[in-house]
Amino acid sequence: GWQLFFKCLQNSSSSIEELDISSNNIPDEGVVALGNALKNNTTLHVLDFNTDHIHEQESTCVPATVWQSFFDCLHNSKSALQYIILRGCRISEEGLDVIANALSTNSTLNTLDLSNNLQGNVTAWRRFFTDCLLSSNSSLEGLCLCENFTEDADEMVVDLARALAHDKRLAAIDLSENPSISKTGWSHFSRLLCDKSSIVSTYESNHVINYLGAQTLPPDLDMLIHLNKHENKRAVAREKILRYHFRHGANIQKIHDMELEVMPHAISWLSRDVYWTGRERSGLTPLYELLRTLSSLFEPKNTAMTSTKRKRVVIGCPHATKLKSGFA
C-alpha cells in the first residue's frame, strides 16, 4: 500500500512539489517508507501529515525510531522541504529530540507545525527549543505550537523566550489555543521584544517576531508585535527606544552627556522622518527637549568670541561607541 505509493517520490523524474496525506491512518511502517522515499527526493516543498482527527482518542505515541527514519530526510543536503505539518501526530519526548537534531543540521525547512502534540513535558520542550533555535544551521522562520501546553505553560514560555533571545530568524510563532499561558508567561515575550532595562538592551532586543497567533494578547505585547511588522528593523529599534526611554522628554540628559563626537549622530537619529500609522513622529519631542538643554553650545552670530575657549564637561556615556554605530 503506502510503501508502493511513496516510491513515486524516489523517482528522479518526480515533479511533485506539494503532498497532502492528512487525515489518513498511516501505520508506522508507512511513515518509515515515506522517510526513506524522501531521503533522495529533491522536488517536494510542502508535506501535510496532519492526523489531528484520527488520533484524538489515542494516547500511544509514535516510537522515536519511526520519527528517526522519517526525519533522516532532512539530513539530505539536497532536500527541498520547506514546510512540514505534523499536527496531532502523537510525537513523544524522544521524538521531539529527533526532530530538534534533524533541524539543527537542516537549512531548507522554514516552517514547522507541531500543534496538538501534548505528549512532551517541560524538559522535552526545553531541549527542543534549545537544540533547535540555538543552532546556527536552523532556518526556521515559522513554528506552530497550538494546543501544546496545558500544564506548566508559563514555564515552557520562559524556555521558549530564552531560546529566542539568540534567534533572529524566527518571525512567526503560533501559540494560540494555549489558554493556560498567563500574563506572567506573556510578560517574558514582552521583555524579549523590548528589554527596557537600558537603551542598549532595548536596541539589542528581538525586532523580528511579528506574530504569536490569532488571539488576544496583553496590550503592551500586542503593540510590540505590531511594531515588529515594520520591515526596517533599525526603525523598529529606534521607535522602541523613543517610546520607552525618551517619552515626554525623559532621559534627555543621557544624550546631553554623550561625547561631542557622538552627539551629531544622536541628533540626526532623533529627527529622522519615520512614519508610524496613527502616531506623530515620536522623535520630535525629545529632539525639542534636547535642543533646549543644549542652548549653551550655540553662539549668537555676531557675538564676539571670548579669549578663553569654552570647554564642555562630559559626564560620559559608557555605551557611546555602540550607540554611535546604532545611530548610523
Secondary structure as a PSIPRED ss2 file (coil, helix, strand):
# PSIPRED VFORMAT (PSIPRED V4.0)

   1 G C   1.000  0.000  0.000
   2 W H   0.000  1.000  0.000
   3 Q H   0.000  1.000  0.000
   4 L H   0.000  1.000  0.000
   5 F H   0.000  1.000  0.000
   6 F H   0.000  1.000  0.000
   7 K H   0.000  1.000  0.000
   8 C H   0.000  1.000  0.000
   9 L H   0.000  1.000  0.000
  10 Q H   0.000  1.000  0.000
  11 N C   1.000  0.000  0.000
  12 S C   1.000  0.000  0.000
  13 S C   1.000  0.000  0.000
  14 S C   1.000  0.000  0.000
  15 S C   1.000  0.000  0.000
  16 I C   1.000  0.000  0.000
  17 E C   1.000  0.000  0.000
  18 E E   0.000  0.000  1.000
  19 L E   0.000  0.000  1.000
  20 D E   0.000  0.000  1.000
  21 I C   1.000  0.000  0.000
  22 S C   1.000  0.000  0.000
  23 S C   1.000  0.000  0.000
  24 N C   1.000  0.000  0.000
  25 N C   1.000  0.000  0.000
  26 I C   1.000  0.000  0.000
  27 P C   1.000  0.000  0.000
  28 D H   0.000  1.000  0.000
  29 E H   0.000  1.000  0.000
  30 G H   0.000  1.000  0.000
  31 V H   0.000  1.000  0.000
  32 V H   0.000  1.000  0.000
  33 A H   0.000  1.000  0.000
  34 L H   0.000  1.000  0.000
  35 G H   0.000  1.000  0.000
  36 N H   0.000  1.000  0.000
  37 A H   0.000  1.000  0.000
  38 L H   0.000  1.000  0.000
  39 K C   1.000  0.000  0.000
  40 N C   1.000  0.000  0.000
  41 N C   1.000  0.000  0.000
  42 T C   1.000  0.000  0.000
  43 T C   1.000  0.000  0.000
  44 L C   1.000  0.000  0.000
  45 H C   1.000  0.000  0.000
  46 V E   0.000  0.000  1.000
  47 L E   0.000  0.000  1.000
  48 D E   0.000  0.000  1.000
  49 F C   1.000  0.000  0.000
  50 N C   1.000  0.000  0.000
  51 T C   1.000  0.000  0.000
  52 D C   1.000  0.000  0.000
  53 H C   1.000  0.000  0.000
  54 I C   1.000  0.000  0.000
  55 H C   1.000  0.000  0.000
  56 E C   1.000  0.000  0.000
  57 Q C   1.000  0.000  0.000
  58 E C   1.000  0.000  0.000
  59 S C   1.000  0.000  0.000
  60 T C   1.000  0.000  0.000
  61 C C   1.000  0.000  0.000
  62 V E   0.000  0.000  1.000
  63 P C   1.000  0.000  0.000
  64 A H   0.000  1.000  0.000
  65 T H   0.000  1.000  0.000
  66 V H   0.000  1.000  0.000
  67 W H   0.000  1.000  0.000
  68 Q H   0.000  1.000  0.000
  69 S H   0.000  1.000  0.000
  70 F H   0.000  1.000  0.000
  71 F H   0.000  1.000  0.000
  72 D H   0.000  1.000  0.000
  73 C H   0.000  1.000  0.000
  74 L H   0.000  1.000  0.000
  75 H H   0.000  1.000  0.000
  76 N C   1.000  0.000  0.000
  77 S C   1.000  0.000  0.000
  78 K C   1.000  0.000  0.000
  79 S C   1.000  0.000  0.000
  80 A C   1.000  0.000  0.000
  81 L C   1.000  0.000  0.000
  82 Q C   1.000  0.000  0.000
  83 Y E   0.000  0.000  1.000
  84 I E   0.000  0.000  1.000
  85 I E   0.000  0.000  1.000
  86 L C   1.000  0.000  0.000
  87 R C   1.000  0.000  0.000
  88 G C   1.000  0.000  0.000
  89 C C   1.000  0.000  0.000
  90 R C   1.000  0.000  0.000
  91 I E   0.000  0.000  1.000
  92 S C   1.000  0.000  0.000
  93 E H   0.000  1.000  0.000
  94 E H   0.000  1.000  0.000
  95 G H   0.000  1.000  0.000
  96 L H   0.000  1.000  0.000
  97 D H   0.000  1.000  0.000
  98 V H   0.000  1.000  0.000
  99 I H   0.000  1.000  0.000
 100 A H   0.000  1.000  0.000
 101 N H   0.000  1.000  0.000
 102 A H   0.000  1.000  0.000
 103 L H   0.000  1.000  0.000
 104 S C   1.000  0.000  0.000
 105 T C   1.000  0.000  0.000
 106 N C   1.000  0.000  0.000
 107 S C   1.000  0.000  0.000
 108 T C   1.000  0.000  0.000
 109 L C   1.000  0.000  0.000
 110 N C   1.000  0.000  0.000
 111 T E   0.000  0.000  1.000
 112 L E   0.000  0.000  1.000
 113 D E   0.000  0.000  1.000
 114 L C   1.000  0.000  0.000
 115 S C   1.000  0.000  0.000
 116 N C   1.000  0.000  0.000
 117 N C   1.000  0.000  0.000
 118 L C   1.000  0.000  0.000
 119 Q C   1.000  0.000  0.000
 120 G C   1.000  0.000  0.000
 121 N C   1.000  0.000  0.000
 122 V H   0.000  1.000  0.000
 123 T H   0.000  1.000  0.000
 124 A H   0.000  1.000  0.000
 125 W H   0.000  1.000  0.000
 126 R H   0.000  1.000  0.000
 127 R H   0.000  1.000  0.000
 128 F H   0.000  1.000  0.000
 129 F H   0.000  1.000  0.000
 130 T H   0.000  1.000  0.000
 131 D H   0.000  1.000  0.000
 132 C H   0.000  1.000  0.000
 133 L H   0.000  1.000  0.000
 134 L C   1.000  0.000  0.000
 135 S C   1.000  0.000  0.000
 136 S C   1.000  0.000  0.000
 137 N C   1.000  0.000  0.000
 138 S C   1.000  0.000  0.000
 139 S C   1.000  0.000  0.000
 140 L C   1.000  0.000  0.000
 141 E C   1.000  0.000  0.000
 142 G E   0.000  0.000  1.000
 143 L E   0.000  0.000  1.000
 144 C E   0.000  0.000  1.000
 145 L C   1.000  0.000  0.000
 146 C C   1.000  0.000  0.000
 147 E C   1.000  0.000  0.000
 148 N C   1.000  0.000  0.000
 149 F C   1.000  0.000  0.000
 150 T C   1.000  0.000  0.000
 151 E C   1.000  0.000  0.000
 152 D C   1.000  0.000  0.000
 153 A H   0.000  1.000  0.000
 154 D H   0.000  1.000  0.000
 155 E H   0.000  1.000  0.000
 156 M H   0.000  1.000  0.000
 157 V H   0.000  1.000  0.000
 158 V H   0.000  1.000  0.000
 159 D H   0.000  1.000  0.000
 160 L H   0.000  1.000  0.000
 161 A H   0.000  1.000  0.000
 162 R H   0.000  1.000  0.000
 163 A H   0.000  1.000  0.000
 164 L H   0.000  1.000  0.000
 165 A C   1.000  0.000  0.000
 166 H C   1.000  0.000  0.000
 167 D C   1.000  0.000  0.000
 168 K C   1.000  0.000  0.000
 169 R C   1.000  0.000  0.000
 170 L C   1.000  0.000  0.000
 171 A C   1.000  0.000  0.000
 172 A E   0.000  0.000  1.000
 173 I E   0.000  0.000  1.000
 174 D E   0.000  0.000  1.000
 175 L C   1.000  0.000  0.000
 176 S C   1.000  0.000  0.000
 177 E C   1.000  0.000  0.000
 178 N C   1.000  0.000  0.000
 179 P C   1.000  0.000  0.000
 180 S C   1.000  0.000  0.000
 181 I C   1.000  0.000  0.000
 182 S C   1.000  0.000  0.000
 183 K H   0.000  1.000  0.000
 184 T H   0.000  1.000  0.000
 185 G H   0.000  1.000  0.000
 186 W H   0.000  1.000  0.000
 187 S H   0.000  1.000  0.000
 188 H H   0.000  1.000  0.000
 189 F H   0.000  1.000  0.000
 190 S H   0.000  1.000  0.000
 191 R H   0.000  1.000  0.000
 192 L H   0.000  1.000  0.000
 193 L H   0.000  1.000  0.000
 194 C C   1.000  0.000  0.000
 195 D C   1.000  0.000  0.000
 196 K C   1.000  0.000  0.000
 197 S C   1.000  0.000  0.000
 198 S C   1.000  0.000  0.000
 199 I H   0.000  1.000  0.000
 200 V H   0.000  1.000  0.000
 201 S H   0.000  1.000  0.000
 202 T H   0.000  1.000  0.000
 203 Y H   0.000  1.000  0.000
 204 E C   1.000  0.000  0.000
 205 S C   1.000  0.000  0.000
 206 N C   1.000  0.000  0.000
 207 H C   1.000  0.000  0.000
 208 V C   1.000  0.000  0.000
 209 I C   1.000  0.000  0.000
 210 N C   1.000  0.000  0.000
 211 Y E   0.000  0.000  1.000
 212 L C   1.000  0.000  0.000
 213 G C   1.000  0.000  0.000
 214 A C   1.000  0.000  0.000
 215 Q C   1.000  0.000  0.000
 216 T C   1.000  0.000  0.000
 217 L C   1.000  0.000  0.000
 218 P C   1.000  0.000  0.000
 219 P H   0.000  1.000  0.000
 220 D H   0.000  1.000  0.000
 221 L H   0.000  1.000  0.000
 222 D H   0.000  1.000  0.000
 223 M H   0.000  1.000  0.000
 224 L H   0.000  1.000  0.000
 225 I H   0.000  1.000  0.000
 226 H H   0.000  1.000  0.000
 227 L H   0.000  1.000  0.000
 228 N H   0.000  1.000  0.000
 229 K C   1.000  0.000  0.000
 230 H C   1.000  0.000  0.000
 231 E C   1.000  0.000  0.000
 232 N C   1.000  0.000  0.000
 233 K H   0.000  1.000  0.000
 234 R H   0.000  1.000  0.000
 235 A H   0.000  1.000  0.000
 236 V H   0.000  1.000  0.000
 237 A H   0.000  1.000  0.000
 238 R H   0.000  1.000  0.000
 239 E H   0.000  1.000  0.000
 240 K H   0.000  1.000  0.000
 241 I H   0.000  1.000  0.000
 242 L H   0.000  1.000  0.000
 243 R H   0.000  1.000  0.000
 244 Y H   0.000  1.000  0.000
 245 H H   0.000  1.000  0.000
 246 F C   1.000  0.000  0.000
 247 R H   0.000  1.000  0.000
 248 H H   0.000  1.000  0.000
 249 G H   0.000  1.000  0.000
 250 A C   1.000  0.000  0.000
 251 N C   1.000  0.000  0.000
 252 I H   0.000  1.000  0.000
 253 Q H   0.000  1.000  0.000
 254 K H   0.000  1.000  0.000
 255 I H   0.000  1.000  0.000
 256 H H   0.000  1.000  0.000
 257 D C   1.000  0.000  0.000
 258 M C   1.000  0.000  0.000
 259 E C   1.000  0.000  0.000
 260 L C   1.000  0.000  0.000
 261 E C   1.000  0.000  0.000
 262 V C   1.000  0.000  0.000
 263 M H   0.000  1.000  0.000
 264 P H   0.000  1.000  0.000
 265 H H   0.000  1.000  0.000
 266 A H   0.000  1.000  0.000
 267 I H   0.000  1.000  0.000
 268 S H   0.000  1.000  0.000
 269 W H   0.000  1.000  0.000
 270 L H   0.000  1.000  0.000
 271 S C   1.000  0.000  0.000
 272 R C   1.000  0.000  0.000
 273 D C   1.000  0.000  0.000
 274 V C   1.000  0.000  0.000
 275 Y C   1.000  0.000  0.000
 276 W C   1.000  0.000  0.000
 277 T C   1.000  0.000  0.000
 278 G C   1.000  0.000  0.000
 279 R C   1.000  0.000  0.000
 280 E C   1.000  0.000  0.000
 281 R C   1.000  0.000  0.000
 282 S C   1.000  0.000  0.000
 283 G C   1.000  0.000  0.000
 284 L H   0.000  1.000  0.000
 285 T H   0.000  1.000  0.000
 286 P H   0.000  1.000  0.000
 287 L H   0.000  1.000  0.000
 288 Y H   0.000  1.000  0.000
 289 E H   0.000  1.000  0.000
 290 L H   0.000  1.000  0.000
 291 L H   0.000  1.000  0.000
 292 R H   0.000  1.000  0.000
 293 T H   0.000  1.000  0.000
 294 L C   1.000  0.000  0.000
 295 S H   0.000  1.000  0.000
 296 S H   0.000  1.000  0.000
 297 L H   0.000  1.000  0.000
 298 F C   1.000  0.000  0.000
 299 E C   1.000  0.000  0.000
 300 P C   1.000  0.000  0.000
 301 K C   1.000  0.000  0.000
 302 N C   1.000  0.000  0.000
 303 T C   1.000  0.000  0.000
 304 A C   1.000  0.000  0.000
 305 M C   1.000  0.000  0.000
 306 T C   1.000  0.000  0.000
 307 S C   1.000  0.000  0.000
 308 T C   1.000  0.000  0.000
 309 K C   1.000  0.000  0.000
 310 R C   1.000  0.000  0.000
 311 K C   1.000  0.000  0.000
 312 R C   1.000  0.000  0.000
 313 V C   1.000  0.000  0.000
 314 V C   1.000  0.000  0.000
 315 I C   1.000  0.000  0.000
 316 G C   1.000  0.000  0.000
 317 C C   1.000  0.000  0.000
 318 P C   1.000  0.000  0.000
 319 H C   1.000  0.000  0.000
 320 A H   0.000  1.000  0.000
 321 T H   0.000  1.000  0.000
 322 K H   0.000  1.000  0.000
 323 L H   0.000  1.000  0.000
 324 K H   0.000  1.000  0.000
 325 S H   0.000  1.000  0.000
 326 G H   0.000  1.000  0.000
 327 F C   1.000  0.000  0.000
 328 A C   1.000  0.000  0.000
